[in-house]
Amino acid sequence: MRIMFMGTPDYAAVTLEKLIKSNHEIVGVFAQPDKKVGRKQILTPPPVKVVAEENGIPVFQPNTLRDGSAFEILKDLNPDIIVVVAYGKILPEEILNLPKFGCVNGHASLLPKYRGASPIQWCIVCGENKTGITVMKMDKGMDTGDILSQCEVIIGEKETAEELFDRLAVISADLMLETIENIENITPVKQNEAEATYAPIIRKEMALLDFSKSSKELYNAVRGYYSWPCAYFFLNGKRIKVIEAEVGGKTNQKAGTVVGNTDCLEIACGDGVILKLLTVQPEGKGQMTSKQMLCGTKVEKGTVLNG
């Protein structure tokens, strides 16, 4: 089968590598344009482009898909199917209708739950204990297309979004290849709109810890926002990222109050339970245990954090 692949980050590159090793022909790759990265603002190609060029596959990086030029490229390459994984652009209807087998998307949730931009992070933030991969036939909506295949995945009790990203990338690649190879025998299933939920675009300010919430909600936020943007709070006007935490015992102190400062920083939460901050990253410094931070930064019991 002639496949056009559309994707951008590391997560998508795993699927591209899987397809390259298969018996199918990758006729081209669409990726987002190169971006300036880091303090020196070095122009850097996206991971999918790197993989494609290493394998001699033509790469296209249009700023838009809506001026007709992308459609002409696709028409000339004549793919049987377009595979989309974390591409980052909405496909116009003329492209959706172009290939013989349409456009299929690998989405990192059990659709119709967690449609949208950040399903992996958001399902952990929301306290889910399972998620999965859905391969769907794309339509004009946002992750609303008919389901071709699904795979359920249990989320580890301590698993972070970064760890789940890595696991789901491999599972998504396997499911995508399996779906493509059986697509002529698959009967698409419509999504149940009544069960639809959405995962928003993650912004830095969303990761600010609100200690009036329950300890479990905060623990899930620490896991879900790692490794970007990282959950955080403020201490003496400085941002402290929380890398690792765990739920502790009960307390009768006001939410946000420091109730322990010996082995780690212990904070009272809105449900009367302590959140232990195990690993942190003070502003301008590297990661360290909160005990190490407390050796150099005095935080008195009774201090109320303004997170």
C-alpha positions in Angstrom: 0.0 0.0 0.0 1.2 3.5 -0.8 1.2 5.5 2.4 1.6 9.3 3.0 2.6 9.9 6.6 1.7 13.1 8.5 3.3 13.7 11.9 5.7 15.9 13.8 7.1 14.9 17.3 9.0 11.9 18.7 5.7 10.2 19.5 4.7 10.2 15.8 8.2 9.2 14.7 7.8 5.8 16.4 4.9 5.0 14.1 6.8 6.2 11.0 9.7 4.0 11.9 7.3 1.0 12.2 5.7 1.7 8.8 9.1 2.1 7.2 10.1 -1.4 8.4 6.8 -2.9 7.0 6.2 -4.0 3.4 4.3 -0.8 2.6 5.7 2.1 0.6 6.0 5.5 2.3 5.6 7.9 -0.6 6.2 11.0 1.4 6.0 12.7 4.8 4.4 15.9 5.9 5.7 17.5 9.1 5.5 20.9 10.8 8.1 23.5 9.8 11.5 23.5 11.6 11.4 25.6 14.8 14.0 27.6 16.7 14.8 25.8 19.9 16.7 26.6 23.1 18.4 29.8 24.4 20.4 30.1 21.2 17.3 29.7 19.1 18.9 27.1 16.8 16.6 26.1 13.9 15.8 22.4 14.5 13.9 19.9 12.4 11.1 17.9 14.0 11.8 14.2 14.8 9.6 12.9 12.0 11.5 14.9 9.4 14.8 13.5 10.8 13.5 9.9 10.5 12.2 10.5 7.0 15.4 12.0 5.7 17.5 9.2 7.2 15.4 6.8 5.1 15.4 8.8 1.9 11.8 9.7 2.1 10.6 13.1 0.6 9.6 15.6 3.3 7.1 18.5 2.9 6.6 21.2 5.5 3.9 23.6 4.4 2.8 26.4 6.7 -0.8 25.7 5.6 -2.8 22.9 4.0 -5.5 25.3 2.8 -4.0 27.1 -0.2 -4.2 24.1 -2.6 -0.5 23.4 -2.9 -0.5 20.5 -0.4 -3.5 19.0 -2.2 -1.6 19.1 -5.5 1.5 17.4 -3.9 -0.7 14.6 -2.5 -2.6 14.2 -5.7 0.7 13.8 -7.6 2.0 11.2 -5.1 -1.3 9.4 -5.2 -1.3 7.6 -1.8 -3.7 4.8 -1.1 -4.0 6.1 2.5 -2.9 9.0 4.6 -1.7 8.1 8.1 -1.8 11.0 10.6 -0.2 10.9 14.1 0.3 14.1 16.1 0.7 16.2 13.0 -0.7 19.4 14.5 -2.7 20.7 11.6 -6.3 20.2 10.6 -6.8 18.5 7.2 -9.2 20.2 4.7 -12.0 18.1 3.3 -10.4 17.8 -0.1 -7.4 16.1 1.4 -9.6 13.9 3.7 -11.5 12.6 0.6 -8.4 12.1 -1.7 -7.0 8.7 -0.8 -8.7 5.4 -1.7 -8.8 4.4 2.0 -9.2 7.9 3.4 -7.1 9.4 6.2 -6.6 7.5 9.4 -5.5 9.0 12.7 -3.8 7.4 15.7 -5.3 9.1 18.8 -4.0 8.5 22.3 -7.2 7.9 24.1 -10.2 5.6 24.1 -12.4 7.7 21.9 -14.9 9.3 22.3 -13.2 10.1 25.7 -10.5 12.7 25.7 -10.8 14.1 22.2 -8.5 17.0 21.6 -4.9 18.2 22.1 -3.5 16.6 25.2 -5.2 13.3 26.0 -2.2 11.6 27.6 -1.5 14.3 30.1 -5.1 15.1 30.8 -6.3 11.6 31.5 -3.7 11.3 34.3 -4.5 14.8 35.7 -8.2 13.6 35.8 -7.2 10.5 37.7 -8.1 7.9 35.1 -6.7 4.4 35.7 -7.0 3.3 32.1 -6.6 4.9 28.6 -5.6 3.5 25.2 -5.2 4.1 21.5 -7.8 4.6 18.9 -7.3 4.4 15.2 -10.1 6.2 13.5 -11.1 7.3 10.0 -10.8 11.0 10.0 -13.7 13.4 9.2 -14.2 17.2 9.4 -14.6 17.1 13.2 -12.1 17.1 16.0 -11.4 13.4 16.7 -15.0 12.6 15.8 -14.4 10.0 13.0 -15.6 6.4 13.0 -13.5 4.0 15.0 -11.4 1.4 13.1 -9.6 -0.2 16.1 -8.9 0.3 19.7 -6.4 -0.9 22.4 -7.0 -0.4 26.1 -4.0 0.3 28.4 -3.9 0.3 32.2 -2.2 3.4 33.7 0.3 2.6 36.4 -0.5 4.1 39.8 2.8 6.1 39.8 3.1 6.5 36.0 3.9 9.9 34.7 2.7 11.5 31.5 6.2 11.2 30.1 6.3 7.5 30.8 2.8 6.9 29.4 3.8 8.9 26.2 6.7 6.4 25.7 4.5 3.4 26.2 1.6 4.6 24.1 3.9 5.6 21.2 4.9 1.9 20.7 1.4 0.6 21.2 0.0 3.2 18.7 2.6 2.2 16.1 1.7 -1.5 16.4 -2.0 -0.8 16.3 -1.7 1.5 13.3 0.2 -1.1 11.2 -2.2 -3.8 12.2 -5.2 -1.6 11.2 -3.7 -0.6 7.9 -3.1 -4.2 7.0 -6.7 -5.2 7.8 -8.5 -2.1 6.7 -10.4 -3.7 3.8 -12.0 -6.1 6.3 -12.8 -3.6 9.1 -16.3 -2.2 9.6 -16.0 1.3 11.1 -18.0 2.0 14.3 -19.5 5.4 15.0 -18.5 7.2 18.2 -21.1 7.7 20.9 -21.4 11.5 21.1 -23.1 11.2 24.5 -19.8 9.9 26.0 -17.5 12.5 24.4 -15.1 14.4 26.6 -12.3 16.8 25.7 -8.6 17.2 26.6 -7.6 20.9 26.4 -4.3 22.3 25.2 -2.0 22.3 28.2 -0.7 25.7 29.3 1.9 26.4 32.0 -0.5 28.2 34.3 -2.7 25.1 34.5 0.1 23.3 36.4 0.1 25.7 39.4 -0.8 23.6 42.4 -3.9 24.7 44.2 -3.5 23.2 47.7 -7.2 23.7 48.4 -7.8 20.6 46.2 -7.5 17.1 47.5 -4.2 15.4 47.9 -5.1 12.8 45.2 -5.9 15.5 42.7 -2.6 17.2 43.4 -0.7 13.9 43.2 -2.3 13.3 39.8 -1.4 16.8 38.7 2.3 16.2 39.5 2.2 13.0 37.5 0.2 14.4 34.6 2.2 17.6 34.1 5.6 15.8 34.1 7.8 16.4 32.3 6.1 19.5 30.8 5.2 22.0 32.0 5.8 20.4 35.5 3.5 21.1 38.5 4.7 24.0 40.6 4.1 26.3 43.5 5.7 29.6 44.7 7.9 30.0 47.8 9.2 33.5 48.7 8.2 34.6 45.2 10.3 31.8 43.5 8.8 29.1 41.4 9.4 25.6 42.7 8.7 22.7 40.3 7.4 19.5 41.8 8.9 16.5 40.0 7.8 13.7 42.3 5.3 13.5 45.2 3.3 11.0 47.2 0.1 11.1 49.4 0.8 11.1 53.1 -1.2 10.9 56.3 -4.0 13.1 57.7 -3.7 16.6 59.1 -6.0 19.3 60.6 -4.0 22.2 59.3 -5.2 24.7 56.8 -4.7 23.9 53.1 -1.3 25.0 51.8 0.3 24.9 55.3 3.8 23.4 55.6 3.3 20.6 58.2 6.6 18.9 57.8 10.1 20.1 56.9 12.5 17.3 58.0 12.8 14.4 55.5 10.8 16.2 52.9 8.4 19.1 52.4 4.9 18.1 53.6 1.9 20.3 52.7 -1.6 20.1 54.0 -4.3 19.7 51.3 -7.9 20.6 51.1 -9.1 17.2 52.0 -7.2 17.1 55.3 -4.5 14.9 53.9 -0.8 15.6 53.4 1.0 15.8 50.1 4.7 14.9 50.4 7.0 16.7 47.9 9.8 14.2 47.3 11.7 15.7 44.4 11.7 19.4 43.4 13.4 21.8 41.1 13.9 25.3 42.5 13.9 28.2 40.0 17.3 28.4 38.3 18.6 25.1 39.7 18.6 21.4 38.9 16.4 18.7 40.3 17.0 17.7 43.9 15.2 16.0 46.8 13.1 18.4 48.9 15.3 17.4 51.8 18.3 18.8 49.9 16.4 22.0 49.1 15.5 22.4 52.8 19.2 22.2 53.7 19.8 25.5 51.8 16.3 27.0 52.0 14.7 27.4 55.4 10.9 26.7 55.3 9.3 26.9 58.7 6.4 24.8 59.8 3.2 26.8 59.6 4.3 28.6 56.4 1.3 28.9 54.1 2.3 28.4 50.5 0.8 30.8 47.9 0.3 28.0 45.4 
